[in-house]
């Protein structure tokens, strides 16, 4: 990420952050404490695609969330278990998936991929150790356990099945 900082006389400071995908986030910090955020899909554009203001308290909350004060993503190496052979992953079932609208049993996931579904997040509901007759729906997030290649095969089935 390319970061540049410049002074805005009479206003405050401008912080521009350009990503490797050529997107840009610009933060204007006013002397009053107000922050303005501008998002550019194309860093070379003269007009922001989206903008909003944050109060000092809102800014602190966003910063705390970005720094991971309430949630820290797991390091994939820490998710690996049993002598680093198995991993647990969360995989979303897409609309075009051949698994959509089938039960766990009829989809034969365990025999087809080697991965095992140990939980399903369905909106606000969480199903731990789902029964074989549990229907998989687009939008469901499967908690699966398996080896890298097994999880990869299940992920592919959840996408489009090809």
C-alpha positions as CSV (number, residue, x, y, z in Angstrom):
1,X,0.0,0.0,0.0
2,X,1.3,3.4,-0.9
3,X,0.5,6.0,1.8
4,X,1.0,9.8,1.4
5,X,0.3,12.5,3.8
6,X,-0.1,16.2,3.0
7,X,-1.1,19.3,5.0
8,X,-4.2,21.2,4.1
9,X,-3.7,24.7,5.4
10,X,-6.6,25.9,7.5
11,X,-8.3,22.5,7.3
12,X,-6.0,19.8,8.7
13,X,-4.3,16.8,7.1
14,X,-5.0,14.6,4.1
15,X,-3.9,10.9,4.2
16,X,-4.1,9.0,0.9
17,X,-3.8,5.2,0.7
18,X,-3.5,3.6,-2.7
19,X,-3.9,-0.2,-2.9
20,X,-2.1,-2.6,-5.3
21,X,-5.5,-2.9,-7.1
22,X,-5.3,0.8,-7.9
23,X,-8.1,1.7,-5.4
24,X,-7.7,4.6,-3.0
25,X,-8.9,5.7,0.4
26,X,-8.5,9.3,1.3
27,X,-9.0,10.5,4.9
28,X,-9.3,14.2,5.7
29,X,-8.6,14.9,9.4
30,X,-10.0,18.4,10.2
31,X,-8.5,20.5,13.0
32,X,-11.9,20.2,14.7
33,X,-11.6,16.4,14.9
34,X,-14.0,15.6,12.2
35,X,-12.9,12.9,9.7
36,X,-14.1,12.6,6.1
37,X,-13.5,9.3,4.3
38,X,-13.5,9.1,0.5
39,X,-13.3,5.8,-1.5
40,X,-12.1,5.7,-5.1
41,X,-12.5,2.5,-7.1
42,X,-10.1,4.1,-9.6
43,X,-7.2,6.0,-7.8
44,X,-6.9,8.2,-10.9
45,X,-10.5,9.4,-10.7
46,X,-11.2,13.0,-9.7
47,X,-14.5,12.2,-8.0
48,X,-14.9,9.7,-5.1
49,X,-17.3,6.8,-5.5
50,X,-18.4,7.0,-1.9
51,X,-17.8,9.4,1.0
52,X,-18.9,9.8,4.6
53,X,-18.0,11.6,7.8
54,X,-17.0,10.2,11.2
55,X,-17.0,11.8,14.6
56,X,-13.9,11.4,16.7
57,X,-15.6,8.6,18.7
58,X,-16.7,6.8,15.5
59,X,-13.2,7.1,14.2
60,X,-11.7,5.5,17.3
61,X,-14.3,2.6,17.0
62,X,-13.4,2.0,13.4
63,X,-9.7,2.0,14.2
64,X,-10.3,-0.4,17.1
65,X,-12.2,-2.8,14.8
66,X,-9.5,-2.6,12.1
67,X,-6.8,-3.3,14.7
68,X,-8.6,-6.3,15.9
69,X,-9.8,-5.3,19.3
70,X,-12.9,-7.5,19.2
71,X,-11.9,-10.1,16.6
72,X,-8.6,-11.5,15.5
73,X,-8.7,-13.7,12.4
74,X,-7.1,-17.1,13.1
75,X,-3.7,-17.7,11.6
76,X,-4.2,-20.7,9.2
77,X,-1.3,-22.5,10.9
78,X,-3.1,-22.2,14.2
79,X,-6.2,-23.7,12.7
80,X,-4.4,-26.7,11.5
81,X,-4.8,-29.7,13.8
82,X,-3.5,-33.2,14.3
83,X,0.1,-32.7,13.4
84,X,-0.9,-30.0,10.9
85,X,-2.7,-32.4,8.7
86,X,-6.3,-31.2,9.2
87,X,-7.8,-27.8,8.9
88,X,-11.2,-26.4,9.7
89,X,-12.7,-24.0,7.2
90,X,-15.9,-22.0,6.5
91,X,-17.3,-22.4,3.0
92,X,-20.4,-20.6,1.6
93,X,-22.8,-22.6,-0.6
94,X,-23.4,-20.5,-3.8
95,X,-26.7,-20.5,-5.8
96,X,-25.1,-22.4,-8.7
97,X,-23.7,-25.2,-6.5
98,X,-24.7,-28.8,-7.2
99,X,-25.0,-29.1,-3.4
100,X,-27.8,-26.5,-3.2
101,X,-31.1,-27.9,-2.1
102,X,-29.7,-31.4,-1.5
103,X,-29.4,-33.0,1.9
104,X,-25.9,-33.8,3.3
105,X,-26.6,-37.5,2.8
106,X,-27.8,-37.2,-0.8
107,X,-25.0,-34.9,-1.8
108,X,-22.5,-37.6,-0.6
109,X,-20.0,-34.9,0.4
110,X,-18.0,-37.2,2.6
111,X,-17.4,-39.8,-0.1
112,X,-17.0,-37.3,-2.9
113,X,-14.5,-35.0,-1.2
114,X,-13.3,-36.6,2.0
115,X,-14.3,-33.5,3.9
116,X,-16.8,-33.6,6.7
117,X,-19.4,-31.0,7.6
118,X,-19.3,-30.4,11.4
119,X,-21.6,-27.3,11.4
120,X,-23.8,-25.0,9.4
121,X,-24.5,-21.3,9.8
122,X,-27.9,-20.5,8.3
123,X,-28.5,-16.8,8.7
124,X,-28.8,-16.4,12.5
125,X,-29.2,-20.1,13.1
126,X,-26.2,-22.3,13.9
127,X,-26.6,-26.1,13.4
128,X,-23.9,-28.0,15.3
129,X,-23.3,-31.6,14.1
130,X,-26.0,-31.5,11.4
131,X,-28.0,-34.6,10.7
132,X,-27.7,-36.4,7.3
133,X,-31.1,-35.2,6.3
134,X,-30.2,-31.5,6.7
135,X,-30.8,-29.6,3.5
136,X,-28.0,-27.4,2.2
137,X,-29.2,-24.0,0.9
138,X,-27.5,-21.2,-1.0
139,X,-26.1,-18.8,1.5
140,X,-25.4,-21.5,4.1
141,X,-21.9,-21.4,5.5
142,X,-20.5,-24.9,6.0
143,X,-18.0,-25.5,8.8
144,X,-16.0,-28.4,7.4
145,X,-12.9,-30.3,8.5
146,X,-10.5,-32.1,6.3
147,X,-7.1,-32.1,4.6
148,X,-6.2,-29.2,2.3
149,X,-7.1,-31.0,-0.9
150,X,-10.4,-32.2,0.6
151,X,-11.4,-28.7,1.7
152,X,-10.4,-27.4,-1.7
153,X,-12.7,-30.0,-3.4
154,X,-15.6,-29.1,-1.1
155,X,-15.0,-25.4,-1.8
156,X,-15.1,-26.0,-5.5
157,X,-18.4,-27.9,-5.2
158,X,-19.9,-25.1,-3.1
159,X,-19.0,-22.6,-5.9
160,X,-20.1,-24.2,-9.1
161,X,-19.3,-27.9,-8.9
162,X,-16.9,-27.9,-11.8
